[in-house]
């Protein structure tokens, strides 16, 4: 029987979210293998939408699809961590500076609404990760540069596991306070139209980010 239009899209989105969250929370650690047929039964879907979801995760570098219907969670790489950090040091400040120049009233309202966040704890929930990303996303959406926005979305997708890996090194209370202060300072620079200030704050923010910490840990 032919599936109704859109059926697989909805089910593949569900499978993508479930598997990605399990990878990010460590339920599926790097190097672990899971069987596609078994997972499909668990999720109550066929292997076709699951395969579609896994292909998307494969394109993001989170899994590798095996020849025998198994999927392997990719290992963390110091080279990839360094590459991601270098890209973010270049592009996040650019987006913040453009946001300060181009933000609209709607952008400012969205930034303020997303600004009630705190530095990620040692064991963040998926909700905490989503709220943290949402704040940063409101900044680079305000750049109104579609190529830059798409690129940063991809970088965030790839960087999530490294962000969690960075949490293996406990932050001090002062470090938590510093990251919270940087979020507030970034928001105020963008709202005030201070492009140079926004770029400087964002560059400093990335230099001491969880991605930077993950790079150091993997190098060690």
C-alpha positions as CSV (number, residue, x, y, z in Angstrom):
1,X,0.0,0.0,0.0
2,X,1.3,3.4,-0.9
3,X,1.9,5.8,2.0
4,X,0.0,9.0,2.2
5,X,2.0,12.1,1.1
6,X,3.9,13.5,4.0
7,X,3.7,10.3,6.1
8,X,7.3,9.5,5.9
9,X,8.4,13.1,6.4
10,X,6.6,13.2,9.8
11,X,7.9,9.9,10.9
12,X,11.4,10.6,9.8
13,X,11.3,13.8,11.7
14,X,10.3,11.9,14.8
15,X,13.1,9.3,14.3
16,X,15.6,12.1,13.6
17,X,14.7,13.9,16.9
18,X,14.8,10.7,19.0
19,X,18.1,9.4,17.7
20,X,19.8,12.8,17.8
21,X,18.7,13.4,21.3
22,X,20.0,10.0,22.4
23,X,23.3,10.8,20.8
24,X,23.5,14.2,22.5
25,X,22.6,13.0,25.9
26,X,25.1,10.1,25.7
27,X,22.5,7.3,25.6
28,X,24.2,6.4,22.3
29,X,27.8,7.2,23.1
30,X,30.5,7.6,20.4
31,X,31.4,4.2,18.8
32,X,28.1,2.5,19.9
33,X,26.1,0.5,17.3
34,X,22.4,0.1,17.0
35,X,20.3,-2.0,14.7
36,X,18.0,-0.2,12.4
37,X,15.3,-2.9,12.3
38,X,15.2,-3.1,16.1
39,X,15.0,0.7,16.5
40,X,12.3,0.9,13.9
41,X,10.1,-1.6,15.9
42,X,10.8,0.4,19.1
43,X,9.7,3.6,17.5
44,X,6.7,2.0,15.8
45,X,7.7,3.0,12.3
46,X,9.0,1.2,9.2
47,X,12.7,1.2,8.3
48,X,12.1,3.6,5.4
49,X,11.5,6.8,7.4
50,X,14.1,5.7,9.9
51,X,16.7,5.3,7.1
52,X,15.8,8.8,5.9
53,X,16.4,10.2,9.4
54,X,19.7,8.3,9.7
55,X,20.9,9.7,6.3
56,X,20.3,13.2,7.7
57,X,22.3,12.3,10.8
58,X,25.0,10.8,8.6
59,X,25.2,14.1,6.6
60,X,25.7,15.9,9.9
61,X,28.5,13.6,10.9
62,X,26.7,12.1,13.9
63,X,26.3,8.5,12.6
64,X,27.8,6.2,9.9
65,X,25.5,3.9,8.1
66,X,26.8,0.3,7.9
67,X,26.3,-2.2,5.1
68,X,24.4,-4.6,7.3
69,X,21.6,-2.3,8.5
70,X,23.5,-1.2,11.5
71,X,24.4,2.4,12.4
72,X,27.5,3.5,14.3
73,X,27.7,6.7,16.3
74,X,30.8,8.6,15.1
75,X,33.7,9.3,17.4
76,X,34.7,12.8,18.5
77,X,37.7,14.2,16.7
78,X,40.1,16.8,17.8
79,X,40.5,17.8,14.2
80,X,36.8,18.4,13.7
81,X,36.6,20.2,17.1
82,X,39.4,22.5,16.0
83,X,37.8,23.1,12.6
84,X,34.4,24.0,14.2
85,X,36.1,26.3,16.7
86,X,38.0,28.2,13.9
87,X,34.8,28.6,11.9
88,X,32.8,29.9,14.8
89,X,35.5,32.3,15.8
90,X,35.2,33.8,12.3
91,X,31.5,33.6,11.6
92,X,29.7,34.1,15.0
93,X,31.3,37.6,15.5
94,X,30.5,38.5,11.9
95,X,26.8,37.6,12.5
96,X,26.7,39.5,15.8
97,X,28.2,42.6,14.2
98,X,25.7,42.4,11.3
99,X,22.9,41.8,13.8
100,X,23.7,45.1,15.6
101,X,23.6,46.9,12.2
102,X,20.5,45.3,10.8
103,X,18.2,44.2,13.8
104,X,14.6,45.2,13.5
105,X,12.0,45.7,16.3
106,X,10.9,42.2,15.8
107,X,14.5,40.9,16.1
108,X,15.0,42.9,19.3
109,X,11.7,41.4,20.8
110,X,12.8,37.9,19.9
111,X,16.3,38.4,21.4
112,X,14.8,39.8,24.7
113,X,12.3,36.9,24.8
114,X,15.1,34.3,24.4
115,X,17.6,36.1,26.8
116,X,16.4,34.5,30.0
117,X,19.0,31.7,29.9
118,X,22.0,30.7,32.0
119,X,25.3,29.0,31.3
120,X,24.8,25.3,30.7
121,X,25.0,23.0,33.7
122,X,27.2,19.9,33.9
123,X,24.3,17.7,32.9
124,X,22.0,19.8,30.7
125,X,18.6,18.7,29.6
126,X,17.6,18.8,26.0
127,X,15.3,21.7,26.9
128,X,18.3,23.6,28.3
129,X,20.3,23.0,25.1
130,X,17.4,24.1,23.0
131,X,17.0,27.4,25.0
132,X,20.7,28.1,24.8
133,X,20.7,27.6,21.1
134,X,17.5,29.6,20.6
135,X,19.2,32.7,22.2
136,X,22.2,32.5,19.9
137,X,20.0,31.8,17.0
138,X,18.0,35.0,17.5
139,X,21.3,36.9,17.3
140,X,22.4,35.5,14.0
141,X,18.9,35.5,12.5
142,X,19.0,39.3,13.1
143,X,22.0,39.5,10.7
144,X,19.5,38.9,7.8
145,X,22.2,37.1,5.8
146,X,20.6,33.8,4.7
147,X,23.9,32.2,3.7
148,X,25.5,33.0,7.0
149,X,22.4,31.8,8.9
150,X,22.3,28.5,7.1
151,X,26.1,28.0,7.7
152,X,25.8,28.7,11.4
153,X,22.8,26.4,11.8
154,X,25.0,23.6,10.3
155,X,27.9,24.5,12.6
156,X,25.6,24.3,15.7
157,X,24.3,20.9,14.6
158,X,27.8,19.6,14.3
159,X,29.1,21.3,17.5
160,X,26.4,20.1,19.9
161,X,28.3,16.9,20.9
162,X,31.5,18.8,21.4
163,X,29.6,21.3,23.5
164,X,28.5,18.5,25.8
165,X,32.0,17.1,25.8
166,X,33.3,20.4,27.1
167,X,31.0,20.0,30.1
168,X,33.3,17.2,31.3
169,X,35.5,19.9,32.7
170,X,33.6,21.5,35.6
171,X,33.1,25.2,35.3
172,X,33.6,27.4,38.4
173,X,30.9,29.7,39.7
174,X,32.9,32.6,38.4
175,X,33.1,31.0,34.9
176,X,29.3,30.5,34.9
177,X,28.8,34.1,35.9
178,X,31.1,35.2,33.2
179,X,29.2,33.3,30.5
180,X,25.9,34.7,31.8
181,X,27.3,38.3,31.7
182,X,28.5,37.8,28.2
183,X,25.0,36.7,27.1
184,X,23.6,39.9,28.6
185,X,26.4,42.1,27.2
186,X,25.9,40.6,23.7
187,X,22.2,41.3,23.8
188,X,22.7,44.9,24.9
189,X,25.3,45.6,22.2
190,X,23.0,44.2,19.5
191,X,20.0,46.2,20.8
192,X,22.1,49.4,21.0
193,X,23.4,49.0,17.5
194,X,27.0,48.6,18.7
195,X,28.5,46.5,15.9
196,X,32.1,46.6,17.1
197,X,31.1,45.8,20.7
198,X,28.9,42.9,19.6
199,X,31.7,41.4,17.5
200,X,34.2,41.7,20.4
201,X,31.9,40.1,23.0
202,X,31.0,37.3,20.7
203,X,34.7,36.6,19.8
204,X,35.5,36.5,23.6
205,X,32.5,34.3,24.2
206,X,33.6,31.7,21.6
207,X,37.2,31.7,22.8
208,X,36.1,30.4,26.2
209,X,33.1,28.4,24.9
210,X,32.4,24.7,25.6
211,X,33.6,24.0,22.1
212,X,37.0,25.5,22.9
213,X,37.1,23.5,26.1
214,X,36.3,20.3,24.2
215,X,39.1,21.0,21.8
216,X,41.5,21.4,24.7
217,X,40.3,18.1,26.3
218,X,40.6,16.2,23.1
219,X,44.1,17.5,22.5
220,X,45.1,16.4,26.0
